[in-house]
Amino acid sequence: MDFLFNGKFWLSAVFIAVLLGFASQLRADDRPWLSYLINPSFWFSGAVDEDKSDSYYYSYDKQQIRYSPMGNWFELGNTLIEGADVETFEVLARDFAKDKNNIYYQSDVITRSVDYMTFSLINELIARDKNHVYVPSRLVTESALAEQSDSPLHIISDANPASFEIINDAWTKDDKQAYYYFVPQAVDVASLALLNEYIVKDAHAVFIKHDDHFIKTQVAGLHVNALNELFIYDEHKLYWFDASYQQNDNGDSQSSVWLESVAYQNIDSFTQFNDDYFTLDDSVYFGKNRVEHADAKTFQIINNAGFAKDASQVFYQQHRLPNADAHSYALLLEHGSYGRDNSRIYYKNQLLGEKQTPLKVLSNDDYLVSGGKVFFQGKVIEGANADYFTLLERFASYASDGNAVYFQDKKVEGVDLNTVIVINRDMAIRDANHVYWRGSRVEGADVNTFMRSHRNYEKYDAEDKRYFYKNGIRVATRND
């Protein structure tokens, strides 16, 4: 790091900065001179075949071939293709080329991995020879790359190069099996039909997407058809893909997937309003739940967060808002959860009471101030002073009424109001003496250095100069 204290270094750096700034202001043919310096034509003598690739270039003296992704040498660099024969060099696609001796993927020689004589491209990204089908490793999921992680090209397992073909951007197939993003799928390729992004079928069953595989369901595939991009149906039921996601104790995400369904009499009666609401057989549904007493003929969406109404009622999801006036009801924030009609206020489908002034939703939509009361997600915060209640920071989960600090709907005891500062709007604050995590004091935390940690999300979520923390509890000592 001694160069940082070298006067010549800083003099050179300043000179270059001034030169670049000056060059950016100079213009030729109504273009900044700096754009000429960045343009690949300034550094190379031209593209080898600009119709096929913007990444392969002749060196300035035309004695070498260089690979520069999309010609963006300034940000992505350029690489000499070692040993390339300039006279016979031929571009095959943006990232593939060959000469009399070798085949190249980007700047890598791949001749030892493929059969030179039979190598050809199926499209810009997929290649084959007499033995295998190849795809750039960057396009393949990590689980499929386990045995080939160091190779720039991935061999699609057991694919037949003679019959391999592309179905769409996600699906390919050969005469034996189908592949989803180049991962083999346990479906009958001869009868495979793609119904939507998450659902496919063959002659025997319907399959739904789970990570990079499609898993078999109990629904028979023979009479199933796509209704639109989300819904499918057979002779008796309407189906759609559904999923739930949650984190385990280690912070890993886990998912469950299934086909949701409702029975129908007349599929032609189906009308979809958004991803959640639809009408079928003169009934209104929110997902699988029937919205009781809703009028399908006058039903309309208020927003895509679960609010809707008909001619005389207001609904949140499948629930009716008690006594709400459909003509005057409106949300206080367009995508929020608090609403009001001419005489009442609501949180989702919960009646909070008579409408009173002032009526103010704070910026994170969790807090409402109305008629001398403060609500958090529909629950009254006992003892809070509504006249002075405000968030400590916009969109924060921490607030103050001038007498105390609150995290969500709970008072945080002992906070010094004169020195309180938000560290993280959802999790942490500090004052001159203590750090608080989700409203609880973090014992022993250093108030001046405590911050969110980005080193290991599974183990830590915060750190200070001495320790790591998880959920407000000290879990490890720093050794750096």
C-alpha positions in Angstrom: 0.0 0.0 0.0 3.1 2.3 -0.1 2.0 3.6 -3.5 -0.9 5.5 -1.8 1.8 7.7 -0.2 3.7 8.2 -3.4 3.4 11.7 -4.8 4.2 10.6 -8.3 1.4 8.1 -8.2 -1.2 10.7 -7.2 0.2 13.2 -9.8 -0.2 10.5 -12.5 -3.7 9.7 -11.3 -4.8 13.3 -11.3 -3.3 13.8 -14.8 -5.2 10.7 -16.2 -8.4 11.9 -14.6 -8.1 15.3 -16.0 -7.2 13.9 -19.4 -10.2 11.6 -19.4 -12.5 14.4 -18.3 -11.1 16.7 -21.1 -11.5 13.9 -23.7 -15.1 13.4 -22.7 -15.8 17.0 -23.6 -14.0 17.0 -26.9 -16.2 16.1 -29.9 -15.6 14.9 -33.4 -18.4 14.4 -36.0 -20.7 15.3 -33.1 -19.5 12.4 -31.0 -17.4 12.6 -27.8 -13.8 11.6 -28.4 -14.0 9.3 -25.4 -16.6 7.2 -27.2 -14.1 6.5 -29.9 -11.6 5.2 -27.3 -14.2 2.9 -25.9 -15.4 1.7 -29.3 -13.8 -1.7 -30.2 -12.9 -0.4 -33.7 -10.4 1.9 -32.0 -8.4 -1.0 -30.5 -9.1 -3.8 -33.1 -9.0 -3.8 -36.8 -12.5 -5.1 -37.1 -14.9 -8.0 -36.3 -14.0 -11.3 -37.9 -17.7 -11.7 -39.0 -19.9 -9.0 -37.6 -23.1 -10.7 -39.0 -22.5 -13.7 -36.7 -20.7 -12.3 -33.7 -19.9 -9.1 -32.0 -17.3 -10.8 -29.8 -14.5 -12.1 -32.1 -12.1 -9.5 -33.4 -8.8 -9.2 -35.4 -6.0 -7.6 -33.4 -4.9 -4.2 -34.7 -2.2 -5.7 -36.8 -4.4 -8.6 -38.0 -1.9 -11.1 -36.6 -4.1 -12.4 -33.8 -7.7 -13.2 -32.9 -9.1 -11.7 -29.7 -12.3 -12.4 -27.9 -14.1 -9.4 -26.4 -17.7 -10.1 -25.1 -20.0 -8.0 -27.2 -17.1 -5.8 -28.1 -17.2 -4.3 -24.6 -13.5 -4.4 -23.9 -13.7 -1.4 -21.6 -15.8 -3.3 -19.0 -15.5 -7.0 -19.9 -12.0 -7.0 -21.3 -10.5 -8.8 -24.3 -8.6 -12.1 -24.4 -6.0 -13.4 -26.8 -7.1 -16.7 -28.4 -3.8 -18.6 -28.1 -2.7 -20.3 -31.2 -5.7 -19.3 -33.4 -5.0 -19.6 -37.1 -6.0 -16.2 -38.5 -6.3 -17.3 -42.1 -8.7 -20.1 -41.5 -10.5 -18.7 -38.4 -14.3 -18.9 -38.9 -17.0 -17.6 -36.6 -19.9 -20.0 -36.1 -22.0 -17.9 -33.6 -21.6 -15.2 -31.1 -19.5 -17.4 -28.7 -18.4 -20.3 -31.0 -15.7 -20.4 -33.7 -13.2 -22.7 -35.3 -10.1 -22.8 -37.5 -8.2 -25.6 -39.3 -6.9 -26.9 -36.0 -9.4 -26.2 -33.2 -12.9 -25.4 -32.1 -13.4 -22.5 -29.6 -16.1 -21.6 -27.1 -15.5 -17.9 -26.3 -11.7 -17.8 -25.9 -11.4 -21.5 -24.7 -10.1 -24.2 -26.9 -12.6 -27.1 -26.6 -11.2 -29.4 -29.3 -10.2 -32.1 -26.8 -13.8 -32.2 -25.4 -15.6 -32.5 -28.7 -15.3 -34.3 -32.0 -13.8 -31.8 -34.5 -15.1 -33.4 -37.7 -18.8 -33.7 -36.7 -19.1 -30.6 -34.4 -22.0 -28.3 -35.4 -24.5 -25.9 -33.9 -28.1 -26.5 -33.3 -28.7 -22.9 -32.4 -26.6 -20.0 -31.0 -26.1 -21.8 -27.7 -26.5 -25.5 -28.2 -24.0 -27.7 -30.1 -23.6 -31.3 -30.9 -21.2 -33.8 -32.5 -21.5 -37.5 -33.2 -21.3 -38.3 -29.5 -22.9 -35.6 -27.4 -25.1 -32.5 -27.1 -23.4 -29.5 -25.5 -24.6 -26.3 -23.8 -22.7 -23.6 -22.0 -22.3 -24.5 -18.4 -23.5 -21.1 -17.3 -27.0 -22.0 -18.5 -27.3 -25.2 -16.5 -28.5 -25.5 -12.9 -25.9 -26.1 -10.1 -27.3 -29.6 -9.3 -26.8 -30.7 -12.9 -23.3 -29.3 -13.0 -22.0 -31.3 -10.1 -19.7 -33.6 -12.2 -18.7 -31.0 -14.9 -18.4 -27.8 -12.9 -14.9 -26.9 -14.3 -15.8 -27.2 -18.0 -17.1 -24.2 -20.0 -19.4 -26.6 -21.9 -21.9 -29.0 -20.3 -22.7 -32.4 -21.8 -26.4 -33.0 -21.6 -26.7 -36.4 -19.9 -27.6 -39.3 -22.3 -28.9 -36.9 -25.0 -29.1 -38.4 -28.5 -27.3 -35.8 -30.8 -29.0 -37.2 -33.9 -32.5 -36.5 -32.8 -32.0 -33.7 -30.3 -34.3 -30.7 -31.0 -35.5 -27.5 -29.3 -39.1 -27.1 -28.1 -38.9 -23.6 -26.7 -36.5 -21.5 -24.5 -36.9 -23.9 -21.6 -37.6 -27.3 -23.1 -35.6 -29.6 -25.5 -36.0 -33.2 -26.4 -34.6 -36.2 -28.3 -36.2 -39.5 -29.3 -35.9 -40.9 -25.7 -36.6 -38.1 -23.2 -37.4 -34.5 -22.6 -35.2 -31.9 -20.8 -36.2 -28.8 -18.8 -33.3 -26.4 -18.9 -31.2 -29.4 -20.0 -32.2 -31.5 -17.0 -33.8 -34.8 -17.9 -37.5 -35.1 -16.9 -39.4 -38.3 -16.1 -42.2 -37.7 -18.7 -43.2 -39.6 -21.8 -41.5 -37.5 -24.5 -43.8 -38.9 -27.3 -46.9 -37.5 -25.7 -45.5 -34.5 -23.8 -47.6 -31.4 -23.9 -46.6 -28.1 -22.3 -49.7 -26.5 -20.6 -48.1 -23.5 -19.0 -44.9 -22.4 -17.3 -45.5 -24.7 -14.3 -47.6 -27.5 -15.6 -47.0 -30.2 -18.3 -48.7 -33.5 -19.1 -48.2 -36.7 -21.0 -50.6 -39.4 -21.9 -50.6 -40.7 -18.4 -50.4 -37.9 -15.9 -50.0 -34.2 -15.1 -46.7 -32.9 -13.8 -45.9 -29.7 -11.9 -42.7 -27.8 -11.5 -40.6 -28.2 -8.4 -37.1 -26.5 -8.6 -35.5 -27.9 -11.8 -37.7 -31.0 -12.0 -41.4 -31.7 -12.9 -43.0 -34.1 -10.4 -45.9 -36.4 -11.2 -49.4 -35.7 -9.7 -52.4 -37.9 -9.2 -54.3 -36.1 -12.0 -54.6 -38.2 -15.3 -53.2 -36.4 -18.3 -55.4 -37.8 -21.1 -58.3 -35.3 -21.0 -56.5 -32.3 -19.5 -56.3 -29.0 -21.5 -54.9 -25.6 -20.9 -57.5 -22.9 -20.2 -55.1 -20.0 -20.1 -51.6 -19.2 -18.9 -52.5 -20.1 -15.3 -55.4 -22.6 -15.3 -55.9 -26.1 -16.8 -59.0 -28.3 -16.7 -60.3 -31.8 -17.3 -63.8 -33.1 -17.6 -64.7 -32.3 -14.0 -62.3 -29.9 -12.3 -60.4 -26.6 -12.8 -56.7 -26.8 -11.7 -53.9 -24.4 -11.1 -50.3 -24.6 -9.7 -49.8 -23.4 -6.1 -46.8 -23.3 -3.8 -45.7 -22.4 -0.3 -42.2 -21.2 0.8 -40.7 -21.1 4.2 -37.3 -21.0 5.9 -36.0 -23.7 8.2 -33.9 -23.0 11.3 -30.7 -22.8 9.2 -32.2 -20.1 7.0 -32.6 -22.4 4.0 -35.6 -21.9 1.8 -38.0 -24.9 1.5 -40.9 -25.1 -0.9 -44.0 -27.3 -1.3 -45.9 -27.5 -4.6 -49.3 -28.9 -5.5 -52.2 -28.7 -7.9 -55.1 -26.8 -6.4 -58.6 -27.5 -7.8 -62.3 -26.7 -7.7 -65.1 -28.7 -9.3 -67.2 -27.1 -12.1 -70.4 -27.6 -14.1 -69.7 -25.3 -17.1 -66.1 -24.4 -17.9 -67.4 -21.7 -20.3 -68.6 -19.7 -17.3 -65.0 -19.1 -16.1 -63.8 -15.5 -15.9 -60.4 -14.6 -14.4 -59.9 -11.2 -12.6 -56.3 -11.6 -11.4 -54.1 -14.4 -10.1 -56.4 -15.0 -7.1 -60.0 -14.1 -8.0 -62.1 -15.8 -10.6 -65.8 -16.6 -11.2 -67.1 -20.1 -12.2 -70.7 -21.3 -12.4 -72.0 -18.0 -11.0 -69.8 -18.3 -7.9 -66.8 -16.1 -7.0 -63.6 -17.7 -5.8 -60.5 -16.5 -4.1 -58.2 -19.3 -4.9 -59.9 -22.5 -3.8 -62.1 -20.6 -1.3 -65.6 -19.7 -2.4 -66.5 -16.1 -1.6 -69.9 -16.6 0.1 -72.8 -14.4 -1.1 -70.7 -12.5 -3.6 -72.6 -11.5 -6.8 -70.6 -12.8 -9.8 -72.4 -10.5 -12.2 -71.3 -7.2 -10.5 -68.1 -8.4 -9.0 -65.0 -6.3 -9.6 -61.4 -6.0 -8.3 -60.3 -3.0 -6.1 -56.6 -3.9 -6.2 -54.3 -6.9 -6.6 -53.7 -7.2 -2.8 -56.9 -9.1 -2.1 -59.6 -6.4 -2.1 -62.7 -6.6 -4.2 -66.4 -5.7 -4.2 -69.7 -6.3 -5.9 -72.8 -4.0 -6.1 -73.5 -4.0 -2.4 -70.5 -5.6 -0.5 -66.8 -5.3 0.0 -64.4 -8.3 0.4 -60.9 -9.0 1.5 -59.8 -12.3 0.1 -62.8 -14.6 0.7 -64.1 -12.5 3.7 -66.8 -9.9 3.7 -66.1 -6.6 5.4 -68.9 -6.2 8.0 -71.4 -3.5 7.1 -69.1 -1.9 4.6 -70.7 0.4 2.0 -69.6 -0.7 -1.4 -70.3 2.7 -3.1 -68.1 4.8 -0.7 -65.5 2.3 0.3 -61.9 3.2 -0.6 -58.4 2.2 0.5 -56.4 4.8 2.3 -53.3 3.8 0.3 -53.7 2.2 -3.1 -51.9 -1.0 -2.3 -52.5 -0.8 1.4 -54.6 -2.7 4.0 -56.5 0.1 5.7 -59.8 1.3 4.2 -62.8 3.4 5.0 -66.3 4.1 3.8 -68.5 7.0 4.7 -68.8 6.1 8.3 -66.3 3.3 9.3 -62.7 2.4 9.1 -61.3 -1.1 8.4 -58.0 -3.1 8.5 -58.4 -5.8 5.8 -61.7 -7.3 6.8 -61.6 -6.2 10.4 -63.9 -3.3 11.5 -61.9 -0.9 13.6 -64.7 1.5 14.5 -66.3 4.8 13.4 -64.4 7.0 11.0 -62.9 9.9 12.9 -60.4 12.7 12.1 -57.6 12.9 11.8 -57.2 9.8 9.7 -53.7 9.1 8.6 -51.8 6.0 7.5 -48.0 6.2 8.1 -45.7 5.4 5.2 -45.2 1.7 5.9 -49.0 1.0 5.9 -48.8 -0.9 9.3 -49.7 2.1 11.4 -52.9 4.1 11.4 -53.7 7.2 13.4 -57.4 7.8 13.9 -59.5 9.7 16.4 -56.9 9.8 19.2 -55.9 6.2 18.7 -52.9 4.5 17.1 -53.3 1.1 15.4 -50.6 -1.3 14.3 -51.9 -3.8 11.8 -55.4 -3.3 13.1 -54.5 -3.6 16.8 -54.7 -0.6 19.2 -51.4 0.4 20.7 -52.4 1.1 24.3 -51.1 4.4 25.8 -49.6 5.7 22.6 -50.0 9.5 22.1 -51.7 9.8 18.7 -51.0 13.6 18.4 -47.2 13.1 18.2 -46.9 9.6 16.9 -44.5 9.3 14.0 -42.0 6.8 12.5 -38.4 7.1 13.4 -37.6 6.7 9.7 -39.7 6.4 6.6 -41.0 2.8 6.2 -39.5 1.8 9.6 -41.0 -0.6 12.1 -39.9 1.7 14.9 -41.9 4.7 15.9 -42.1 7.3 18.7 -44.9 9.4 20.2 -42.5 11.8 21.9 -42.6 9.9 25.2 -41.5 6.4 24.2 -40.2 4.3 21.3 -42.3 1.5 19.9 -41.4 -1.5 17.8 -44.5 -2.5 15.9 -47.2 -2.5 18.6 -44.8 -2.9 21.7 -43.2 -0.2 23.7 -39.4 -0.4 23.9 -38.4 0.3 27.4 -35.4 2.5 28.3 -34.6 4.1 24.9 -33.1 7.6 25.1 -35.3 9.7 22.8 -32.6 12.4 22.4 -30.0 10.0 20.9 -32.0 7.3 19.2 -30.9 6.4 15.6 -32.2 3.8 13.2 -29.6 1.2 12.2 -32.0 -1.0 10.1 -35.6 0.1 9.6 -37.0 -3.4 10.1 -34.7 -4.7 12.9 -32.3 -2.4 14.8 -32.0 0.9 16.5 -29.4 2.3 19.0 -29.2 5.2 21.4 -26.1 6.5 23.3 -26.1 3.5 25.6 -27.7 0.4 24.0 -28.6 -1.4 20.8 -32.1 -2.9 20.3 -33.0 -5.7 17.9 -36.7 -6.1 17.1 -37.5 -4.1 20.2 -35.3 -6.0 22.7 -32.0 -4.9 24.1 -28.9 -6.6 22.6 -26.7 -7.2 25.7 -23.1 -6.1 25.4 -23.4 -4.8 21.8 -21.1 -1.9 20.9 -23.4 1.0 20.0 -20.8 2.7 17.7 -20.0 -0.3 15.4 -23.1 -2.5 15.5 -24.5 -3.1 12.0 -26.1 -5.7 9.7 -23.7 -8.5 8.8 -23.3 -9.7 5.2 -20.6 -12.3 5.8 -22.6 -15.5 6.4 -26.4 -15.1 6.3 -27.0 -18.5 7.7 -25.0 -17.9 10.8 -25.1 -14.2 11.5 -27.4 -11.2 10.8 -25.5 -8.5 12.7 -22.0 -7.7 13.9 -20.0 -5.1 15.8 -16.2 -4.7 16.2 -16.0 -7.7 18.6 -18.8 -10.1 18.0 -21.3 -11.7 15.6 -25.0 -11.8 16.4 -28.1 -13.8 15.3 -31.6 -12.6 16.1 -30.2 -10.2 18.7 -28.1 -12.8 20.5 -24.3 -12.9 20.6 -23.2 -16.1 18.8 -19.5 -15.8 18.0 -16.4 -13.8 18.5 -14.8 -12.0 15.6 -11.2 -13.2 14.8 -10.3 -10.7 12.1 
